[in-house]
Amino acid sequence: SIPSSIKPKSQHVASSSTTKHYHCYLLRSLDPDHPLKTYIGFTTHPQRRIRQHNGILKAGGARRTKRSGRPWTFVCIVAGFQDKIT
């Protein structure tokens, strides 16, 4: 679940069961050998996605986050995009 402090502030929020919202996120490496390494991506499920990047889930994870940089942590999540293009 996304903390309420970073959820979009809007008058109308559609139910997650009827509308899929995209989230744009910034990751930062916690690896002391790569302290400045970052990655930007998007997803409909941030908690699943961070687990993919960190190798906890086998399927998924971007090629750029597989070799060096693990573990990763979220720096920022921007929620509420209606599609991939917005």
SVG drawing of the C-alpha trace seen along z (x, -y; Angstrom):
<svg xmlns="http://www.w3.org/2000/svg" viewBox="-15 -18 47 34">
<polyline fill="none" stroke="black" stroke-width="0.4" points="0.0,0.0 1.2,-3.5 1.5,-5.8 -1.2,-8.5 1.4,-11.2 2.2,-10.5 -1.3,-9.6 -2.7,-12.1 -4.9,-14.8 -8.0,-14.8 -11.7,-15.3 -12.7,-12.1 -10.7,-8.9 -11.9,-5.9 -12.1,-2.5 -9.0,-0.4 -11.2,2.5 -12.6,0.6 -9.7,-1.7 -6.0,-0.9 -3.7,-3.8 -0.1,-4.0 2.7,-5.2 5.9,-6.8 8.8,-6.0 12.4,-6.8 14.7,-4.1 18.0,-4.7 20.6,-2.0 21.4,-1.0 24.6,0.7 27.6,-1.2 29.6,-0.5 26.9,-2.3 25.6,-5.2 24.6,-7.5 22.9,-4.9 19.2,-5.6 16.5,-4.2 13.2,-5.7 10.2,-3.5 6.5,-3.1 4.0,-0.4 0.5,0.3 1.7,2.1 4.7,0.4 5.2,3.0 5.3,5.9 7.7,3.9 10.2,3.1 10.3,6.8 11.0,7.6 13.8,5.1 15.4,6.5 15.2,10.1 12.7,11.3 10.2,12.2 11.8,14.0 9.7,12.6 10.3,9.0 12.8,6.4 14.5,4.2 17.8,5.3 19.5,2.1 18.6,3.0 19.6,6.7 23.4,6.7 24.6,3.8 22.7,1.6 20.7,4.1 19.0,3.6 16.9,0.7 14.6,-1.6 11.9,-4.0 12.9,-7.7 9.6,-9.0 6.3,-7.6 4.0,-9.8 0.6,-8.1 -2.6,-8.6 -1.7,-8.6 -4.6,-7.2 -2.3,-5.7 1.3,-5.1 1.5,-8.3 0.2,-11.0"/>
</svg>
